[in-house]
Amino acid sequence: MKTTKFKVLTSTFLTSALLLGACGDNNDEVEENELNESEVQKQEEVTTEEDSVVETPEEEPKEVAFETFNLKIDTADTKEAVVAQYSKEPKDSLYSNELDAADIKGEEAKELLHSVLGELQLNKDMADEDVIQRVTLAFGIEEYKNFNLEIAYNGEKEVKTYTDSKK
């Protein structure tokens, strides 16, 4: 009987040792897996962030702070390279850009200009140079010969004029 108990105990001990040894090996694998899982989780977070950007609905254009916006820009090569007329009335809006071969009128022009002009966030208290710089950048004009802009800001009786000429 003692021999049987010894064999059972020995067998139990060996089984336990093997299990512990196996668990020890598994711990190493678990650590490796944890690292791999961390990398996978980071990748999933990046993917989730990318997906979030794609799924984010477009923001509504910001409100335009003026009743009318009339712009004419001449470049060294092209007279009236850019002409933009924005009005609350779609029929009075137009946009032409000789450099981009754009020529649109009406509601389509109003919508395009509304989105561009809303992002500019112009106001009557801004320095003329700042207004001119923002507008030329928004319309993709790096160099111009003549710049003429008239804006009727909301709630103002006077039309503000911005002009600049370069030789």
C-alpha positions in Angstrom: 0.0 0.0 0.0 2.7 2.4 0.8 4.1 1.8 -2.6 0.8 2.7 -4.2 0.5 5.9 -2.1 4.0 6.8 -3.1 3.3 6.3 -6.8 0.1 8.4 -6.5 1.9 11.1 -4.6 4.8 11.0 -7.0 2.5 11.0 -9.9 0.6 13.9 -8.3 3.8 15.8 -7.6 5.1 15.2 -11.2 1.8 16.3 -12.6 1.8 19.4 -10.4 5.4 20.1 -11.4 4.6 19.8 -15.0 1.6 22.0 -14.7 3.6 24.6 -12.8 6.3 24.3 -15.4 3.7 24.7 -18.1 2.2 27.6 -16.4 5.6 29.2 -16.1 6.0 28.8 -19.8 2.5 30.2 -20.3 3.3 33.2 -18.1 6.1 34.1 -20.6 3.7 33.6 -23.4 1.0 35.6 -21.6 3.5 38.4 -21.2 4.3 38.2 -24.9 0.6 38.0 -25.7 0.0 41.0 -23.4 2.6 42.9 -25.4 1.0 41.8 -28.6 -2.4 42.6 -27.2 -1.2 46.0 -26.2 0.1 46.6 -29.7 -3.2 45.3 -31.2 -5.1 47.5 -28.8 -3.0 50.6 -29.8 -3.6 49.7 -33.5 -7.3 49.4 -32.8 -7.3 52.8 -31.1 -5.6 54.3 -34.1 -8.0 52.7 -36.4 -10.9 53.8 -34.2 -9.6 57.4 -34.3 -9.3 57.2 -38.1 -12.8 55.8 -38.4 -14.0 58.5 -36.1 -12.6 61.2 -38.3 -14.2 59.6 -41.4 -17.5 59.2 -39.7 -17.6 62.7 -38.2 -20.3 64.7 -39.9 -19.3 67.8 -41.6 -19.7 70.9 -39.6 -22.3 73.5 -40.6 -20.6 76.5 -42.2 -20.2 79.4 -39.9 -22.5 82.3 -40.3 -21.5 85.1 -42.7 -21.3 88.4 -40.9 -22.3 90.6 -43.8 -25.2 91.4 -46.2 -23.0 91.7 -49.3 -19.5 90.9 -50.3 -18.1 92.1 -53.7 -14.6 91.2 -54.6 -12.4 91.8 -57.7 -8.8 90.7 -57.9 -6.5 91.4 -60.8 -3.3 89.5 -61.2 -0.3 90.6 -63.3 -1.5 88.3 -66.1 -5.3 88.4 -65.8 -7.7 91.3 -65.2 -10.5 90.2 -63.0 -8.8 86.9 -62.2 -11.2 86.4 -59.3 -14.7 87.9 -59.1 -16.9 87.0 -56.2 -20.3 88.6 -55.4 -22.2 87.3 -52.4 -25.6 88.4 -51.4 -28.4 87.0 -49.2 -30.3 86.7 -52.5 -29.0 83.7 -54.5 -29.8 85.3 -57.8 -27.3 88.1 -57.0 -24.4 85.8 -56.2 -21.7 84.8 -58.6 -18.2 83.4 -58.5 -15.6 83.3 -61.3 -12.0 82.4 -61.0 -10.0 82.5 -64.3 -7.1 80.7 -62.6 -9.3 77.7 -61.7 -11.7 78.0 -64.7 -14.6 78.4 -62.3 -17.7 80.3 -63.4 -20.9 79.7 -61.3 -23.9 81.8 -60.5 -27.0 81.8 -58.4 -27.7 79.3 -55.6 -24.6 77.3 -56.3 -22.4 80.4 -56.1 -24.1 81.5 -52.9 -23.5 78.2 -51.2 -19.9 78.0 -52.2 -19.2 81.6 -51.2 -21.1 81.1 -47.9 -18.9 78.3 -46.9 -15.7 80.1 -47.8 -16.7 83.5 -46.3 -18.1 81.9 -43.1 -14.6 80.4 -42.4 -12.9 83.8 -42.9 -14.7 85.3 -39.8 -14.2 88.9 -41.0 -15.4 91.8 -39.0 -15.5 95.6 -39.5 -12.9 96.1 -36.7 -10.1 94.1 -38.4 -7.1 95.8 -39.9 -7.4 96.2 -43.7 -4.2 94.2 -44.2 -5.6 91.3 -42.2 -8.8 91.3 -44.2 -6.9 91.4 -47.5 -4.5 88.6 -46.4 -7.4 86.3 -45.3 -9.4 86.9 -48.5 -6.4 86.4 -50.9 -5.5 83.2 -49.1 -9.1 81.9 -49.1 -9.4 82.5 -52.8 -5.9 81.1 -53.6 -4.3 84.3 -54.8 -0.6 84.5 -53.9 0.2 87.7 -55.8 -2.1 90.3 -57.2 -1.9 93.6 -59.0 -5.2 95.1 -57.8 -7.4 94.1 -54.9 -10.9 95.7 -54.4 -13.4 94.4 -51.8 -16.6 96.0 -50.6 -18.4 94.6 -47.7 -21.7 95.6 -46.2 -21.5 94.2 -42.6 -24.7 93.1 -40.9 -26.3 96.0 -39.0 -24.1 98.6 -40.6 -25.3 101.4 -42.9 -22.0 102.0 -44.5 -20.2 99.8 -47.0 -16.5 99.2 -46.0 -14.0 99.2 -48.8 -10.6 97.4 -48.8 -8.2 98.2 -51.7 -4.6 97.5 -52.5 -2.5 97.9 -55.6 0.9 96.5 -56.3 3.1 97.3 -59.3 
